[in-house]
């Protein structure tokens, strides 16, 4: 068929090209209008004190806002948070997942959490609990981790103190390094006194001092391994105490950050509003219009195909009737 033939064909059935798309749009609009109204509310999460700032913060550096928003977006619809929201509000899990939407305000750390639903009385409770539970989860994990590390460090300090207490009990020495120093000093003093006695010809005194020197040297030799053990245990305790102090400082920072991210102070919820149907109608009517137009074109082509076949058969019949009776009879046989 030529272009002019197509145009004539569509012109004859122009009513189909208008009616079918209008019917499709009408069905979609009617269906949309029959649905219950949708309501929405937005919670703004503003945690500038907990995001950015010191490099010891959980979210710090130039990418802190982006990381915070990414974590917030991923966590808010997780099963953990959704189950908490379901337990607190009674909303359906699928409705919560489908109705929650997160958006970042510019490039800042401010987040908008929007919840849409047909259940008007559940809007504020759901968006409030979802925002609060997500914030608590994000910053509580740092506190929990810091608490675990502090607990392990305290155990290490307790083990070091227990080892020292066991050492004191076994050796009877509280400060073996000090006892070693005193005994060694006494040996040196007696050796100087002995040397002085020998120089002055007091051989009996020098001989008597030798026995005391030997006894003190034996004591020093006995204290030497105890001092090494004691110093090792003391160093171990000091290291454990140092690590505990560092981790306790980290726990204090995590608690301070968690306090700064208190949902009651950083989450602000707007009023519940009824969602306009216009945007939804436009969004759904446009595809329906396109699909209806496509269907209408298909119907027109199918009708033209069948009408063309009928026309060809009728023309063939008329042509055969115009032949001579003999040709007609021969064609029939």
Secondary structure as the mmCIF struct_conf table of DSSP 4:
data_model
#
loop_
_struct_conf.conf_type_id
_struct_conf.id
_struct_conf.beg_label_comp_id
_struct_conf.beg_label_asym_id
_struct_conf.beg_label_seq_id
_struct_conf.end_label_comp_id
_struct_conf.end_label_asym_id
_struct_conf.end_label_seq_id
HELX_RH_AL_P HELX_RH_AL_P1 UNK A 3 UNK A 12
TURN_TY1_P TURN_TY1_P1 UNK A 13 UNK A 13
HELX_RH_AL_P HELX_RH_AL_P2 UNK A 14 UNK A 34
BEND BEND1 UNK A 35 UNK A 35
HELX_LH_PP_P HELX_LH_PP_P1 UNK A 36 UNK A 37
STRN STRN1 UNK A 39 UNK A 45
TURN_TY1_P TURN_TY1_P2 UNK A 48 UNK A 50
STRN STRN2 UNK A 51 UNK A 51
BEND BEND2 UNK A 52 UNK A 54
TURN_TY1_P TURN_TY1_P3 UNK A 55 UNK A 56
BEND BEND3 UNK A 57 UNK A 58
STRN STRN3 UNK A 59 UNK A 59
BEND BEND4 UNK A 61 UNK A 61
TURN_TY1_P TURN_TY1_P4 UNK A 62 UNK A 63
HELX_RH_AL_P HELX_RH_AL_P3 UNK A 64 UNK A 76
TURN_TY1_P TURN_TY1_P5 UNK A 77 UNK A 77
BEND BEND5 UNK A 78 UNK A 78
HELX_RH_AL_P HELX_RH_AL_P4 UNK A 79 UNK A 89
HELX_RH_AL_P HELX_RH_AL_P5 UNK A 93 UNK A 99
STRN STRN4 UNK A 100 UNK A 104
TURN_TY1_P TURN_TY1_P6 UNK A 106 UNK A 107
BEND BEND6 UNK A 108 UNK A 109
STRN STRN5 UNK A 111 UNK A 117
BEND BEND7 UNK A 118 UNK A 118
HELX_RH_3T_P HELX_RH_3T_P1 UNK A 120 UNK A 122
HELX_RH_AL_P HELX_RH_AL_P6 UNK A 123 UNK A 171
BEND BEND8 UNK A 174 UNK A 175
HELX_RH_AL_P HELX_RH_AL_P7 UNK A 176 UNK A 199
TURN_TY1_P TURN_TY1_P7 UNK A 200 UNK A 201
HELX_RH_AL_P HELX_RH_AL_P8 UNK A 203 UNK A 260
TURN_TY1_P TURN_TY1_P8 UNK A 261 UNK A 261
HELX_RH_AL_P HELX_RH_AL_P9 UNK A 263 UNK A 266
STRN STRN6 UNK A 267 UNK A 269
STRN STRN7 UNK A 273 UNK A 274
HELX_LH_PP_P HELX_LH_PP_P2 UNK A 275 UNK A 276
HELX_RH_AL_P HELX_RH_AL_P10 UNK A 277 UNK A 322
BEND BEND9 UNK A 323 UNK A 323
HELX_RH_AL_P HELX_RH_AL_P11 UNK A 325 UNK A 332
#
